[in-house]
Amino acid sequence: MLEERVVFLNGQFIPWNEAKVHMMSHSFGRGSAIFEVLSLHETSAGPAVFCLSDHISRLFRTARLLDMEIPLTSEAFHQAVLEAVKENGVKQGFIKIICFYPQIAFEIFPPQKVLDTAIFVVDPTQDLGGLRFPFEKGATACISKWRKLDPETIPVEAKAAANYLNGMLARADAKERGFDQVIMLDTQGFIAEGGTESVFLVKEGRLMTPALGTVLASISRKAILETAPIIGVDTFEGRLPPAWLYEADEIFFSGTPMKVLPVRQIEDRKLQDTPGPLTRKLSDLMNEIVNGRDDRFKSWLFPVK
């Protein structure tokens, strides 16, 4: 089915199989591509992109942090995403934006600052064989031997391809140990995030998550922190010691593919009643929002029509 998709590339649509760059391109060899992954949801008003403006803003911030130039305005990029969804006829799934240097390069510096831009749209059921996130069962997780990249070595809030080798190694470490997911600590020893997910703890009815500075400014994280007070939940952002993972009443991950994924086991500790009551309430609320059934958050949805 992927072969039937079309790709937005530098202002025009091309067949999926023609979306290629040379293996000696700078972004392939140096990991200098930047990207965003967005979720697309089927609502009563038709397909809608979740938090499109936030994703576009973060993409442009990543480019600024890395001294890159995106050739489109944010408004043009916004429209290009919606057009890419229309062209592919997908009602629910994922959108991946990739901005990259296609030029062949041996030097560490790219040949130019201006990036090429591409937008991919996929239906995971039709195109990827389905993606499974076992909410009711929950996931197992461990603490990785690998630490989260330090913000004094690289901008950790930049969604750059090279940065994700860190999470890949951490997830591989977890898989080798028989766990589904992983939690990384920062270089000071505090809880940071998962391989590609934000981490939340619930303790005595309070929702806690690591503060920005050593973790990605996740769009899903931001959404959960803004919705939690709606259901009367106090939130806290700060430096969380790993010992709290063994004291928390509930733990869950959040990210674009799964807005809320409960953790049923952390290392050798099994949590009771997974998903926990607050995790379930937040998940239910997020499902209502992304499916367009909560008018309070309709501004977070960007209709394709």
C-alpha positions in Angstrom: 0.0 0.0 0.0 2.9 2.4 0.6 3.7 2.3 -3.1 0.3 4.0 -3.7 1.1 6.9 -1.4 2.5 10.2 -2.7 5.1 12.4 -1.0 5.2 16.2 -0.8 8.8 17.1 -1.8 9.8 20.8 -2.2 6.4 22.0 -3.3 5.2 19.1 -5.5 3.9 15.6 -5.1 5.9 12.6 -6.3 5.3 8.8 -6.1 6.4 7.2 -2.8 9.1 5.1 -4.6 10.7 8.2 -6.0 11.3 9.8 -2.6 15.1 9.1 -2.5 18.4 10.8 -1.8 22.0 9.7 -2.4 23.7 7.6 0.2 26.5 10.2 0.4 24.0 13.0 1.2 24.9 15.1 4.2 21.8 14.1 6.2 22.3 10.4 5.6 26.0 10.5 6.5 25.9 13.0 9.3 22.4 12.5 10.7 21.5 16.2 10.1 17.9 15.7 9.1 15.3 17.2 11.4 11.7 16.0 11.6 8.3 16.0 13.3 5.8 13.2 13.7 2.1 14.2 13.9 -1.1 12.2 14.5 -4.1 12.3 12.2 -7.6 11.4 13.6 -11.0 10.7 12.1 -13.6 12.9 13.6 -17.3 13.6 12.9 -16.1 16.6 10.9 -13.6 14.5 8.9 -9.9 13.9 9.3 -8.1 16.4 11.6 -4.4 16.8 12.5 -3.6 17.1 16.2 -1.7 20.2 17.4 -0.5 21.0 13.9 0.6 24.6 14.8 2.6 23.3 17.8 4.5 20.8 15.6 5.3 23.3 12.9 6.5 25.8 15.6 8.8 23.2 17.1 10.1 22.3 13.6 11.1 25.9 13.0 12.6 26.1 16.5 14.7 23.0 15.8 15.9 24.6 12.6 16.9 27.8 14.4 18.8 25.9 17.1 20.8 24.1 14.5 21.3 27.1 12.2 19.3 25.6 9.4 16.9 27.3 7.0 13.5 26.0 6.0 12.4 27.4 2.6 8.7 27.6 3.5 6.9 29.9 5.8 5.1 28.3 8.8 1.8 29.1 7.1 2.9 27.4 3.8 4.1 24.4 5.8 0.8 24.2 7.6 -1.1 24.2 4.3 1.4 21.6 2.8 0.6 19.2 5.6 -3.1 19.4 5.0 -2.6 19.1 1.3 -0.5 16.0 1.7 -3.2 14.3 3.8 -5.8 15.2 1.1 -3.6 13.8 -1.7 -3.2 10.5 0.1 -6.8 10.1 1.2 -5.8 9.0 4.7 -8.4 9.5 7.4 -6.5 8.3 10.4 -2.8 7.7 10.9 0.5 9.5 11.1 2.3 12.3 9.3 6.1 12.6 9.2 7.8 15.8 8.2 11.5 15.4 7.2 13.8 18.4 6.4 17.2 17.4 5.1 20.3 18.2 3.1 20.2 16.0 0.0 23.6 17.2 -1.4 26.6 14.9 -1.5 29.0 16.0 1.2 32.3 14.7 2.7 32.7 17.7 5.0 31.2 18.0 8.5 29.5 21.2 7.4 26.5 20.9 5.0 26.9 22.5 1.6 24.2 25.0 2.3 21.8 26.1 5.1 18.6 25.7 3.1 16.9 22.4 3.7 14.8 20.2 1.3 11.3 19.5 2.7 9.3 16.3 2.6 5.9 15.2 4.0 4.8 11.6 4.3 1.3 10.4 5.3 0.6 6.8 6.3 -2.3 4.7 7.6 -0.6 2.3 10.0 -3.2 -0.4 9.5 -3.0 -0.4 5.7 0.7 0.5 5.3 2.6 -0.7 8.3 0.7 -3.8 9.4 -0.7 -2.0 12.4 0.9 -0.5 15.5 0.0 -2.1 18.8 0.0 -0.2 22.1 -1.5 -2.4 24.8 -3.3 0.1 27.0 -5.2 -2.4 29.1 -2.3 -4.7 29.5 0.3 -1.9 30.0 4.0 -2.0 29.3 7.0 -3.2 31.2 9.9 -0.8 31.6 13.5 -0.7 32.9 16.0 2.0 33.7 18.6 2.2 31.0 22.3 2.0 31.5 22.5 4.8 28.9 22.0 8.4 30.1 20.0 11.0 28.2 22.1 13.4 26.1 23.3 16.3 28.2 22.0 19.8 27.1 25.5 21.2 27.4 26.7 18.9 24.6 23.8 19.3 22.1 20.4 21.0 22.1 18.3 18.1 23.4 15.1 19.9 22.5 16.0 19.7 18.8 14.2 16.9 16.9 17.3 15.9 14.9 17.9 12.4 13.5 21.3 12.2 15.1 19.9 12.8 18.6 17.7 9.6 18.3 20.6 7.2 18.3 20.6 7.9 22.1 17.0 6.6 22.5 17.6 3.7 20.0 20.5 2.4 22.2 18.4 2.7 25.3 15.4 0.9 23.8 17.8 -1.9 22.5 19.2 -2.2 26.0 15.6 -2.7 27.4 14.8 -5.2 24.7 17.8 -7.3 25.5 16.8 -7.3 29.1 13.2 -8.5 28.2 11.4 -5.2 28.7 9.0 -3.4 26.4 10.0 0.2 27.1 12.9 2.1 28.8 13.4 5.1 31.1 16.6 7.1 30.8 18.1 9.2 33.5 19.9 12.5 32.8 23.6 13.0 33.4 22.8 14.2 36.9 20.9 11.0 37.7 17.3 12.3 37.6 14.5 10.8 35.5 14.5 12.2 32.0 12.4 10.4 29.4 11.8 7.2 27.5 13.5 6.2 24.2 11.0 8.4 22.3 8.4 9.2 25.0 7.8 11.5 27.9 7.4 9.9 31.4 4.7 10.7 34.0 4.4 9.6 37.6 1.3 9.7 39.8 2.0 10.0 43.5 -0.7 10.7 46.1 -3.0 12.0 43.4 -0.4 14.4 41.9 0.8 14.2 38.3 4.6 14.6 38.0 6.9 14.8 35.1 10.6 15.9 34.5 11.0 19.6 33.9 12.1 21.0 30.5 15.8 21.6 30.0 17.0 18.0 29.9 14.1 16.6 27.9 12.3 17.2 24.6 9.5 19.7 24.7 7.0 17.1 23.7 3.6 18.1 22.2 1.8 15.2 23.9 3.5 16.1 27.2 2.3 19.7 26.9 -1.3 18.5 26.1 -1.5 16.2 29.1 -0.2 18.9 31.5 -2.8 21.3 30.1 -5.7 18.8 30.3 -4.9 17.4 33.8 -6.2 20.5 35.7 -9.5 20.1 33.8 -10.2 16.9 35.8 -8.9 18.4 39.0 -5.4 17.0 39.0 -2.4 19.0 40.3 0.7 18.9 38.2 4.4 19.2 39.0 7.4 19.7 36.7 10.8 19.3 38.3 13.7 17.0 39.0 12.4 13.6 39.8 14.8 11.1 41.5 14.6 7.5 40.2 13.7 6.3 43.6 10.2 7.8 43.0 9.7 5.1 40.3 9.5 2.6 43.1 7.1 4.8 45.1 4.7 6.0 42.4 1.1 4.9 42.4 1.0 5.0 38.6 3.5 5.5 35.8 2.8 6.1 32.2 4.4 7.2 28.9 3.1 9.7 26.5 3.9 10.3 22.8 2.4 10.9 19.4 1.5 7.3 18.5 0.0 6.6 21.9 -1.1 9.6 23.9 -1.1 7.5 27.1 0.6 4.1 27.7 0.4 2.7 31.2 3.4 1.0 32.8 2.6 -2.2 34.7 6.1 -3.0 35.8 9.3 -1.0 36.4 12.4 -3.2 36.8 11.3 -5.9 39.3 8.5 -3.8 40.8 4.9 -4.6 39.6 2.4 -1.9 39.9 -1.1 -2.6 41.2 -4.3 -2.0 39.2 -2.8 -1.1 35.8 -4.0 1.1 34.2 -4.4 3.2 37.3 -7.5 5.4 37.8 -5.8 8.7 36.9 -4.0 7.2 33.9 -7.3 5.9 32.6 -9.1 9.3 33.2 -6.3 11.1 31.3 -6.4 8.6 28.5 -10.2 8.8 28.2 -10.0 12.6 28.1 -7.3 12.6 25.4 -9.3 10.1 23.3 -12.3 12.5 23.5 -10.1 15.4 22.5 -8.4 13.8 19.5 -11.7 12.5 18.2 -13.3 15.9 18.3 -15.8 15.2 21.0 -14.6 17.8 23.5 -15.4 21.3 22.4 -13.0 22.8 25.0 -10.1 21.7 22.9 -11.4 22.0 19.4 -8.6 24.5 18.6 -6.1 21.6 19.0 -7.6 19.9 15.9 -6.9 21.2 12.4 -9.5 19.9 9.9 -8.1 18.7 6.6 -11.1 20.1 4.6 
